Amino acid sequence: MRHVQISRSAVILQLVTFVAVLLPHLNWLPIWTTLLALAMVGARLMIHTGRWPFPHWLIKLALIAASTVGLIISFGGNAGPEAMVALLVLGLALKLIEIYHRRDALILLFVALFVLATAFLFHESVWVAAYVLLVVWLLLAALCAIHQRPERTEWLPPFKRAFGLLLPALPLMLVLFLLFPRLEPFWSVEISSPRATTGLSDSMSPGDVSDLALSDALAFRVSFDGNQPPAPAQRYWRALVLGQFDGRSWRQASLDQRKQLREEKLITEAEPLGYEIVLEPSGMPWLMALDLPMAQAQGQRMTPFKTLVSNAPLERRTQYRLESVQDYRLQPLLTQQEQQHYLQLPQVGNDRSRELARQWQQDSNGEPELFIRQLMNYFNREFEYTLAPGVLGRDGIDQFLFQTRRGYCEHFAGASVFMLRSAGIPARVVTGYQGGEWNPYENYLQLRQYDAHAWTEVWLEGQGWIRLDPTAAVAPERIESSAVQYFQQRGDTAFSGGRGFRLQAEWARQLQQRYEAFNFAWHRWVLNYQSQQTDLLKDWLGGLDYWRMILALMLPATAVVAAVMGWQLRQRLRAGRKDPFERRLQRLQAVLGQQFKPRQPCQSLTGWLRVLATLWPEQQGRLEQLARLDERQRYARDSDQQLRQQMLPLVDQLLRAARER
């Protein structure tokens, strides 16, 4: 195999296969890696056309050294999956310039098959899966091409043969996918290459949430038990509780502070609602939950503030199931230390806001409900909800409350907590998402980054933590409908940047929803099938005993293998029946071999027939004529079909003469 030369068409297929394998990795590979790979393709084409010779070993050594240095500079000490895939891509690229024998092509194709599978480390869409399947077909065709004779230049036969190899494997692949015990999926390996991960951060400054509103990137999708989502005004998705304020930014409590806080007691006053979330990768550990979750799922933990945190940053799509209750009382009693924690403010800054809060406190005779009503009325009368509030300076709360009076949800939430704390009322900021768009084709709620939201929780004695959303006082339409509907109705130009906002026509919106529903089904039932498999197999098999699993795997697999074997046997039988000339010629060789001299393995048909002509003078003419026609069939350009029509009567006549003899 080392010295078996491959055809020129097979070399072209190797190059096309390499480019096809490289394409899914172009968005993350260092640019020099891509340029070097394409340069190797161009160099092999020059060698293929005879313009360049194969490179000297010193040139190969220099390319290997340069690639090694480049990888070290690009990835440093990170020997993660990205560096390994980049190394394999470079190895394939350098291998291109020495493809000549079959062994070289086999090495290239086998490594390319592995590199192709690594595309799922970086992409999870259904279109990439379809593309990978097509490239597998191309790769198999290239594999078939290197086993054809070097002088053959046909392109279609390798693809036909590859399709015949791939097609019987698909049913077996489906059986294994449905029934084989689930391992951690290959694409769940964590990678550190820069990816489009957007979402909430662990702090909130003016402008942070409004920046997310300019993005239509998908945040998460939710399907509810019974396909009954809560009302739009109740769709608050809790992520983080921010209780520390430094004069500009709201942050989570420090680790030492959290240790001093008790786990907040939840008193439910309604039946819980079950739902399932498919959360997009964010690179952050916090998870989304409908306000308020009752318990965490596996691999999660719940903070004292009833927010959920994953055990590791979310580097891949995550699916989990929760139950939440929307009618509750949370922490009806606070200790003195806890009250002080939720009254924390910087000692200086925003003096006008502090003074206004003290004045309102006096006007309300210390009644928190009256103070809250006065604050909400103030927002409702004189403020505007907008994505373009302008830049706030050092005393941002004062500027917002007394000068600009224009803001997004984080401005209203932060200012509300500041005013409440200034009046001696414990309060905190909660960030997450609000609203969402219902997709009727797969019955799920979809939330994007522009649905990011911030609101306030205020503690009232005997009632506990109460959700207070100042956005509802300023722009109630934003809470009762989705963010995209609200800003489209207003015609806010700042909200028109995302591509998802351009689909205004009803037919276009329905088409987009159908496409998103298809993607949701793919992500839920294919990429995250391991979370569904146990329940499905229990329903199908009535249990998960070992003997049930073995039978469930063996019986369909045996049926598929038997069907494939039967199909291949039928193809062979049909192929044998299609050529009566070959059957009769083989019969003639058997009969004459017994009567005169058998044909040797190294002997051509023409040579054997001429030997028989000397041994059987009575049929010398026919044997010589058959030998001449065989020569024309093999070496002349006459039509095979026409020659066989002339040869067939001669074979029949010789068979009859042999029987009579």
BELZIJO-V639608 format. One record per residue. RES is the residue in three letters. OMEGA is omega as a letter, one per 30 degrees, with the letter a starting at -180 (none if undefined). Layout:
BEGIN
res=RES omega=OMEGA
res=RES omega=OMEGA
END
This chain:
BEGIN
res=MET omega=a
res=ARG omega=a
res=HIS omega=l
res=VAL omega=a
res=GLN omega=l
res=ILE omega=a
res=SER omega=l
res=ARG omega=l
res=SER omega=l
res=ALA omega=l
res=VAL omega=l
res=ILE omega=l
res=LEU omega=l
res=GLN omega=a
res=LEU omega=l
res=VAL omega=l
res=THR omega=l
res=PHE omega=l
res=VAL omega=l
res=ALA omega=l
res=VAL omega=a
res=LEU omega=a
res=LEU omega=a
res=PRO omega=a
res=HIS omega=a
res=LEU omega=a
res=ASN omega=a
res=TRP omega=l
res=LEU omega=l
res=PRO omega=a
res=ILE omega=a
res=TRP omega=l
res=THR omega=l
res=THR omega=a
res=LEU omega=l
res=LEU omega=l
res=ALA omega=l
res=LEU omega=l
res=ALA omega=l
res=MET omega=l
res=VAL omega=l
res=GLY omega=l
res=ALA omega=a
res=ARG omega=l
res=LEU omega=l
res=MET omega=l
res=ILE omega=a
res=HIS omega=a
res=THR omega=l
res=GLY omega=a
res=ARG omega=l
res=TRP omega=l
res=PRO omega=l
res=PHE omega=a
res=PRO omega=l
res=HIS omega=a
res=TRP omega=l
res=LEU omega=l
res=ILE omega=l
res=LYS omega=l
res=LEU omega=l
res=ALA omega=l
res=LEU omega=l
res=ILE omega=l
res=ALA omega=l
res=ALA omega=l
res=SER omega=l
res=THR omega=l
res=VAL omega=l
res=GLY omega=l
res=LEU omega=l
res=ILE omega=l
res=ILE omega=a
res=SER omega=a
res=PHE omega=l
res=GLY omega=l
res=GLY omega=a
res=ASN omega=l
res=ALA omega=a
res=GLY omega=a
res=PRO omega=a
res=GLU omega=l
res=ALA omega=l
res=MET omega=l
res=VAL omega=l
res=ALA omega=l
res=LEU omega=l
res=LEU omega=l
res=VAL omega=l
res=LEU omega=l
res=GLY omega=l
res=LEU omega=a
res=ALA omega=a
res=LEU omega=l
res=LYS omega=a
res=LEU omega=a
res=ILE omega=l
res=GLU omega=l
res=ILE omega=l
res=TYR omega=l
res=HIS omega=a
res=ARG omega=a
res=ARG omega=l
res=ASP omega=a
res=ALA omega=l
res=LEU omega=l
res=ILE omega=a
res=LEU omega=a
res=LEU omega=a
res=PHE omega=l
res=VAL omega=l
res=ALA omega=l
res=LEU omega=l
res=PHE omega=l
res=VAL omega=l
res=LEU omega=l
res=ALA omega=a
res=THR omega=l
res=ALA omega=a
res=PHE omega=l
res=LEU omega=a
res=PHE omega=a
res=HIS omega=a
res=GLU omega=a
res=SER omega=a
res=VAL omega=a
res=TRP omega=l
res=VAL omega=l
res=ALA omega=l
res=ALA omega=l
res=TYR omega=l
res=VAL omega=l
res=LEU omega=l
res=LEU omega=l
res=VAL omega=l
res=VAL omega=l
res=TRP omega=l
res=LEU omega=a
res=LEU omega=l
res=LEU omega=l
res=ALA omega=l
res=ALA omega=l
res=LEU omega=l
res=CYS omega=a
res=ALA omega=a
res=ILE omega=l
res=HIS omega=l
res=GLN omega=a
res=ARG omega=a
res=PRO omega=a
res=GLU omega=a
res=ARG omega=a
res=THR omega=a
res=GLU omega=l
res=TRP omega=a
res=LEU omega=a
res=PRO omega=l
res=PRO omega=l
res=PHE omega=l
res=LYS omega=a
res=ARG omega=l
res=ALA omega=l
res=PHE omega=l
res=GLY omega=l
res=LEU omega=a
res=LEU omega=a
res=LEU omega=l
res=PRO omega=a
res=ALA omega=a
res=LEU omega=l
res=PRO omega=l
res=LEU omega=l
res=MET omega=l
res=LEU omega=l
res=VAL omega=a
res=LEU omega=l
res=PHE omega=a
res=LEU omega=a
res=LEU omega=a
res=PHE omega=l
res=PRO omega=a
res=ARG omega=l
res=LEU omega=l
res=GLU omega=a
res=PRO omega=a
res=PHE omega=a
res=TRP omega=l
res=SER omega=l
res=VAL omega=a
res=GLU omega=l
res=ILE omega=a
res=SER omega=l
res=SER omega=a
res=PRO omega=l
res=ARG omega=a
res=ALA omega=l
res=THR omega=l
res=THR omega=l
res=GLY omega=a
res=LEU omega=l
res=SER omega=a
res=ASP omega=l
res=SER omega=a
res=MET omega=l
res=SER omega=l
res=PRO omega=l
res=GLY omega=a
res=ASP omega=a
res=VAL omega=l
res=SER omega=l
res=ASP omega=l
res=LEU omega=a
res=ALA omega=l
res=LEU omega=a
res=SER omega=l
res=ASP omega=l
res=ALA omega=a
res=LEU omega=l
res=ALA omega=l
res=PHE omega=l
res=ARG omega=a
res=VAL omega=l
res=SER omega=a
res=PHE omega=l
res=ASP omega=a
res=GLY omega=l
res=ASN omega=a
res=GLN omega=l
res=PRO omega=l
res=PRO omega=l
res=ALA omega=a
res=PRO omega=a
res=ALA omega=l
res=GLN omega=a
res=ARG omega=l
res=TYR omega=a
res=TRP omega=a
res=ARG omega=l
res=ALA omega=a
res=LEU omega=l
res=VAL omega=a
res=LEU omega=a
res=GLY omega=a
res=GLN omega=a
res=PHE omega=a
res=ASP omega=a
res=GLY omega=l
res=ARG omega=a
res=SER omega=l
res=TRP omega=a
res=ARG omega=l
res=GLN omega=l
res=ALA omega=l
res=SER omega=a
res=LEU omega=l
res=ASP omega=l
res=GLN omega=a
res=ARG omega=l
res=LYS omega=a
res=GLN omega=a
res=LEU omega=l
res=ARG omega=l
res=GLU omega=a
res=GLU omega=a
res=LYS omega=a
res=LEU omega=l
res=ILE omega=a
res=THR omega=a
res=GLU omega=l
res=ALA omega=l
res=GLU omega=a
res=PRO omega=l
res=LEU omega=l
res=GLY omega=a
res=TYR omega=a
res=GLU omega=a
res=ILE omega=l
res=VAL omega=a
res=LEU omega=l
res=GLU omega=l
res=PRO omega=a
res=SER omega=a
res=GLY omega=a
res=MET omega=a
res=PRO omega=a
res=TRP omega=a
res=LEU omega=l
res=MET omega=l
res=ALA omega=l
res=LEU omega=a
res=ASP omega=g
res=LEU omega=l
res=PRO omega=a
res=MET omega=a
res=ALA omega=a
res=GLN omega=l
res=ALA omega=a
res=GLN omega=a
res=GLY omega=l
res=GLN omega=l
res=ARG omega=a
res=MET omega=l
res=THR omega=l
res=PRO omega=a
res=PHE omega=l
res=LYS omega=l
res=THR omega=a
res=LEU omega=a
res=VAL omega=l
res=SER omega=l
res=ASN omega=l
res=ALA omega=l
res=PRO omega=a
res=LEU omega=a
res=GLU omega=l
res=ARG omega=a
res=ARG omega=a
res=THR omega=l
res=GLN omega=a
res=TYR omega=a
res=ARG omega=a
res=LEU omega=l
res=GLU omega=l
res=SER omega=l
res=VAL omega=a
res=GLN omega=l
res=ASP omega=a
res=TYR omega=l
res=ARG omega=a
res=LEU omega=l
res=GLN omega=a
res=PRO omega=a
res=LEU omega=l
res=LEU omega=l
res=THR omega=l
res=GLN omega=l
res=GLN omega=l
res=GLU omega=l
res=GLN omega=l
res=GLN omega=l
res=HIS omega=a
res=TYR omega=l
res=LEU omega=a
res=GLN omega=l
res=LEU omega=l
res=PRO omega=a
res=GLN omega=a
res=VAL omega=l
res=GLY omega=l
res=ASN omega=a
res=ASP omega=a
res=ARG omega=l
res=SER omega=l
res=ARG omega=a
res=GLU omega=l
res=LEU omega=l
res=ALA omega=l
res=ARG omega=l
res=GLN omega=l
res=TRP omega=l
res=GLN omega=l
res=GLN omega=a
res=ASP omega=a
res=SER omega=l
res=ASN omega=l
res=GLY omega=l
res=GLU omega=a
res=PRO omega=a
res=GLU omega=l
res=LEU omega=l
res=PHE omega=a
res=ILE omega=a
res=ARG omega=l
res=GLN omega=l
res=LEU omega=a
res=MET omega=l
res=ASN omega=l
res=TYR omega=l
res=PHE omega=a
res=ASN omega=a
res=ARG omega=a
res=GLU omega=a
res=PHE omega=a
res=GLU omega=l
res=TYR omega=a
res=THR omega=l
res=LEU omega=a
res=ALA omega=a
res=PRO omega=a
res=GLY omega=a
res=VAL omega=l
res=LEU omega=a
res=GLY omega=a
res=ARG omega=l
res=ASP omega=a
res=GLY omega=a
res=ILE omega=l
res=ASP omega=a
res=GLN omega=a
res=PHE omega=a
res=LEU omega=a
res=PHE omega=a
res=GLN omega=a
res=THR omega=a
res=ARG omega=l
res=ARG omega=a
res=GLY omega=l
res=TYR omega=a
res=CYS omega=a
res=GLU omega=l
res=HIS omega=a
res=PHE omega=a
res=ALA omega=a
res=GLY omega=l
res=ALA omega=l
res=SER omega=l
res=VAL omega=l
res=PHE omega=a
res=MET omega=a
res=LEU omega=l
res=ARG omega=l
res=SER omega=l
res=ALA omega=l
res=GLY omega=a
res=ILE omega=l
res=PRO omega=a
res=ALA omega=l
res=ARG omega=l
res=VAL omega=l
res=VAL omega=l
res=THR omega=a
res=GLY omega=a
res=TYR omega=l
res=GLN omega=l
res=GLY omega=a
res=GLY omega=a
res=GLU omega=a
res=TRP omega=l
res=ASN omega=a
res=PRO omega=a
res=TYR omega=l
res=GLU omega=l
res=ASN omega=l
res=TYR omega=l
res=LEU omega=a
res=GLN omega=l
res=LEU omega=l
res=ARG omega=a
res=GLN omega=l
res=TYR omega=l
res=ASP omega=l
res=ALA omega=a
res=HIS omega=l
res=ALA omega=l
res=TRP omega=a
res=THR omega=l
res=GLU omega=a
res=VAL omega=a
res=TRP omega=l
res=LEU omega=a
res=GLU omega=a
res=GLY omega=a
res=GLN omega=a
res=GLY omega=a
res=TRP omega=a
res=ILE omega=l
res=ARG omega=l
res=LEU omega=a
res=ASP omega=l
res=PRO omega=l
res=THR omega=l
res=ALA omega=l
res=ALA omega=a
res=VAL omega=a
res=ALA omega=a
res=PRO omega=l
res=GLU omega=l
res=ARG omega=a
res=ILE omega=a
res=GLU omega=l
res=SER omega=a
res=SER omega=l
res=ALA omega=a
res=VAL omega=l
res=GLN omega=a
res=TYR omega=a
res=PHE omega=l
res=GLN omega=l
res=GLN omega=l
res=ARG omega=a
res=GLY omega=a
res=ASP omega=a
res=THR omega=l
res=ALA omega=a
res=PHE omega=a
res=SER omega=a
res=GLY omega=a
res=GLY omega=a
res=ARG omega=a
res=GLY omega=a
res=PHE omega=a
res=ARG omega=a
res=LEU omega=a
res=GLN omega=a
res=ALA omega=a
res=GLU omega=a
res=TRP omega=l
res=ALA omega=l
res=ARG omega=l
res=GLN omega=l
res=LEU omega=l
res=GLN omega=l
res=GLN omega=l
res=ARG omega=l
res=TYR omega=l
res=GLU omega=l
res=ALA omega=l
res=PHE omega=l
res=ASN omega=l
res=PHE omega=l
res=ALA omega=l
res=TRP omega=a
res=HIS omega=a
res=ARG omega=a
res=TRP omega=l
res=VAL omega=a
res=LEU omega=a
res=ASN omega=a
res=TYR omega=a
res=GLN omega=l
res=SER omega=a
res=GLN omega=a
res=GLN omega=a
res=THR omega=a
res=ASP omega=a
res=LEU omega=a
res=LEU omega=l
res=LYS omega=l
res=ASP omega=a
res=TRP omega=a
res=LEU omega=a
res=GLY omega=a
res=GLY omega=a
res=LEU omega=l
res=ASP omega=a
res=TYR omega=a
res=TRP omega=l
res=ARG omega=a
res=MET omega=a
res=ILE omega=l
res=LEU omega=a
res=ALA omega=l
res=LEU omega=a
res=MET omega=a
res=LEU omega=l
res=PRO omega=l
res=ALA omega=l
res=THR omega=l
res=ALA omega=l
res=VAL omega=a
res=VAL omega=l
res=ALA omega=l
res=ALA omega=l
res=VAL omega=l
res=MET omega=l
res=GLY omega=l
res=TRP omega=l
res=GLN omega=l
res=LEU omega=l
res=ARG omega=l
res=GLN omega=l
res=ARG omega=l
res=LEU omega=l
res=ARG omega=l
res=ALA omega=l
res=GLY omega=a
res=ARG omega=a
res=LYS omega=a
res=ASP omega=a
res=PRO omega=a
res=PHE omega=a
res=GLU omega=l
res=ARG omega=a
res=ARG omega=l
res=LEU omega=l
res=GLN omega=l
res=ARG omega=l
res=LEU omega=l
res=GLN omega=a
res=ALA omega=a
res=VAL omega=a
res=LEU omega=l
res=GLY omega=l
res=GLN omega=a
res=GLN omega=a
res=PHE omega=a
res=LYS omega=a
res=PRO omega=l
res=ARG omega=l
res=GLN omega=a
res=PRO omega=a
res=CYS omega=a
res=GLN omega=l
res=SER omega=l
res=LEU omega=a
res=THR omega=a
res=GLY omega=l
res=TRP omega=l
res=LEU omega=a
res=ARG omega=l
res=VAL omega=l
res=LEU omega=a
res=ALA omega=l
res=THR omega=a
res=LEU omega=a
res=TRP omega=a
res=PRO omega=a
res=GLU omega=a
res=GLN omega=a
res=GLN omega=a
res=GLY omega=a
res=ARG omega=l
res=LEU omega=l
res=GLU omega=l
res=GLN omega=l
res=LEU omega=l
res=ALA omega=l
res=ARG omega=l
res=LEU omega=l
res=ASP omega=l
res=GLU omega=l
res=ARG omega=l
res=GLN omega=a
res=ARG omega=a
res=TYR omega=l
res=ALA omega=a
res=ARG omega=l
res=ASP omega=a
res=SER omega=l
res=ASP omega=a
res=GLN omega=l
res=GLN omega=l
res=LEU omega=a
res=ARG omega=l
res=GLN omega=l
res=GLN omega=a
res=MET omega=a
res=LEU omega=l
res=PRO omega=l
res=LEU omega=l
res=VAL omega=l
res=ASP omega=l
res=GLN omega=l
res=LEU omega=l
res=LEU omega=l
res=ARG omega=l
res=ALA omega=l
res=ALA omega=l
res=ARG omega=l
res=GLU omega=a
res=ARG omega=none
END
